Amino acid sequence: MKVPYLAVGAALLSVLACSVPSTAADPLVLNDIEWKAAPAKGKGEPHLQVSRRKSNSSVSIDGSRRELAGTKAVLRGAAGPVSFTIVHAAGTLACTGVLKAAHDGAGRCRFAADPGFERDLASRGLAPEDRDDLLAMLLVDATIELADGLTAAGVQPKDDGDLIAAAALDVTPAYVRDLQSEAMTLTTIEDAIACKALDVDGAYVRGLAAAGYRKLSAHDVVGMKALGVSPEYARAMNRAASGSGK
């Protein structure tokens, strides 16, 4: 079964926007960055949108990341001038601006990349093309620990884009290990990213194994998921093929 990974590309467009290469010089410090805070919609969480030139990325201010705790506290405050700083292994994003109301404001930022982090990436073959990629890593929480963990799990990132995509979609070593089973062969980070983009999880893969499938490629599993093939449906098809109605 061969189904193109079209849905994967669509899922990554928004989260990878900040890693678009810059056409200007690549200084250690990036200044032309803007931020906007948007209040929650429905049952969602407030978001911080960070943009530079034609690139942008949105970060949920939901309290799940410790380095955003200070930012969350500032952006939920009263109207008036504000400043906040996000410190990450990739560098430091320092922002100032004005809130019109809680989680509703805008301003400008300055990003200072961390040379040590950049060297650590390079030593693993993940050197960024430019420092916009380091800003993207801060926004999606891409770390050396994630890169090493994915490598240990058997799906080594081949470049910094792989690491950014994995972090953006929350492809963790635990997720990769949960996917690996007798039903599916998983050996590349691209396949792990494709699985996560289509919400393939360990339970789904184990369900296919219980239905009688063995050693499927990740491409096949993603294709089955994209077509809405559930483990129950797979079992029914196998029973029909074997002439058993049970």
N, C-alpha and C positions, 0 to 999 in steps of 0.2 A: 504494500500500500504506500503510495507516494503522494503526500499532500503538501503543497508549498507552505512555508512558514509565514504566510502573509500577515496573519494576526499578530505575530511576534513583533514585526516592524512597527505596526500601528501602536502597539502597547508601549514601545520604547521612545516614540517620537518626543513626547513631552519631557520625559525625565532625562534625555540625553542632550537636550537643546543647548545647555550651557557648555558642552564640550566641543562646540563648533570651532574650528581653528580660527585664530585671529589673523587679520591681514596686516596688522601693524607690528611694530617692534614688540618683543616679549619681555617686559620688565618684571622684576621680582615683585613689584607692587602694582596692582591694577586699581585705577581710580574711577573710571567711568562706569560705575555700577549703580543701579537704582533699585529701590525696594518699594513694595506696596503690601499693605496688610489688608486682608479681606475677611470679614466676619463669616461665621459658620452659616451654611445653608442647610435647612432641614435638620437632619440628625448628624450632619458632618461636623468637622472641626475647623477652627479658624486656620487660615493659610497665610504664609509669608511668600510672596513672589519676588524673586531676585532676577534682575535682567541686566544684560550687558550688550549694548549694540542691538543686534537682531536675535540674540539668544536669551532664553528665559527658562526658569525652573521654579516649581512651586513646592514648598515644604510645609507639611502639616504641623501645626503647633498644638500637638495633642498630648505633650508630656512624656512621650515614649523615648525621647533622646535627652540625656542629662545635660549635654552642652547647650540645649535650647531652653533650659529652665529659666535663665535670666531673661531671655528674649520674650518668652511667654508672659512672664510677670510684667515686663515693661509694656507690651502691646495690649494687655488687658486693662491698662490704666486709664486715667482721665485724659481729656483733650489737652493738648499743649505740646511743647517741644519734648522730644525724647531722644535717647541714645541707647544703643545696646551693642554688645560684642559677642560673637560666636567664635570660640576657640576650639580648633580641631587639629588633629595630627597633620592635615594637609596645609593648614595655615590659619590665619586670623581674619575674620570679617568684622570690621568696625563700622557701625552705621549711625547716622543721625537723621532726624526728620521731625515731622509734626503729625500728631494724632488728631483727627477730627472727633473721634469717639473711640471707645474700646474696639480694638482690632480693625480700625478703619483709619489708615494714614499712609504716608509715603515719605520718601527721602532718598538719600544717597549713601553709598558705602565705599569703603576702601578695603581691598583684600591684599594681605601680605602673605605670600607663599612661604612654606617652611622648606629651606634647602635640604635639611636632613631627611625629611620625608621623601623629597624628590630623589635623593641619592638612594634611599632604601628601595624605592620603586625601580630605579635603574638597575640595581643589583639583581633584581628578579626579572629583568627583561620587560618591565612595565613602564619605562620612561615615558612621561607625557609628551605629546607633540608640542604643546604650549601650556602656559600657566592658566589658561581658561579651563583646561582639564582638571587642574588642581582645585579650582573654585567649584567645579562640578562635583569633585570628590567630597569636598566639605558638605555640599548641599545634600548629597545622597548617602553620606556616611560610609564612603569607601575607605578601607583601612588596610594596613599591612597584615594585620591579624586575619582579616577576611581572605586576602590573597593567599596567605600561607595555609589557612584552613581548607580552602577549596583545593589547593594543590595536594594536600594530604589526603583529601577525599577522592582524589583521582581525576579532578576536572580543573586542571591548571589554567588560569587565565593566560591568554597568549599576548595580550597587550592591555594598555590602560583602558581602552574602550570596553573590553570584556569585564574588567573589574568594576567600572562605573555601571554597566548594565546589570551586573549581578547584585551590586549594592542597591540600585534603584528598585529592583524587583524583589529584594529580600531573598536572594538565592544564597542560603547559608550552608555551611558544611553539614549541619544536622538535616537540612532539607534534602541535600544530595544523598546522604546515607540512607534516609528514609525511602528514597526512590529506588535505590539499588536493590534488585531482587532477581529471582530466577525468571521473572516474566520479561525483564527489560535489561538490555545492555546499555549502560550509560558511561561514556568515556570522555566526553568533551564538554567544555563549559557552554558552548553554543547550544547543545542539546538540553542542558540543565536550565538555561535561560528560556528556551522555547517551552519546556514543560511548565515552568512557573508562570509564563505569560498566559498559558491556557488553563491554569489552575489544575494541572495534573499533580496529584499528591500520592503519597505512599499507599493510602487506602485504595485508591483507584488502580494502581499498578498491582497490588496484591489481589485485588478483585479479578483482574485479568488472569493472573496466575491460577487462581482458584477455578476459573472458567476453562482452564486447559491450555492457555497460551504460555509459551516458553521462548525466551531469548529473542523477543521482539526488539527491533531497533527503536531508539527514541523517536525517530521520524515516524515510525508506524504508530507508536503510542500516541504521539501528538495528533496524528491524523485521525485516529479513532476518537479521541476526545473532541476534536474539532467537529467531527460528524455526529456527535452526540451518542456515540456507542458506549453504553454503560456495561459494567460487568454482568448485570442481569441479562441484558440483551445478548451479550456475547455467549453466555451459557445457553440461552434459548436457541441461538443460531447453531451452536455445536450439537445440541440435542437433535435439532431438525436435520442437520447434515448426517448424523449417525443413524437417523431413522427412529430415534427414541422420543416418545412424547413425554417422558418423565423429567 
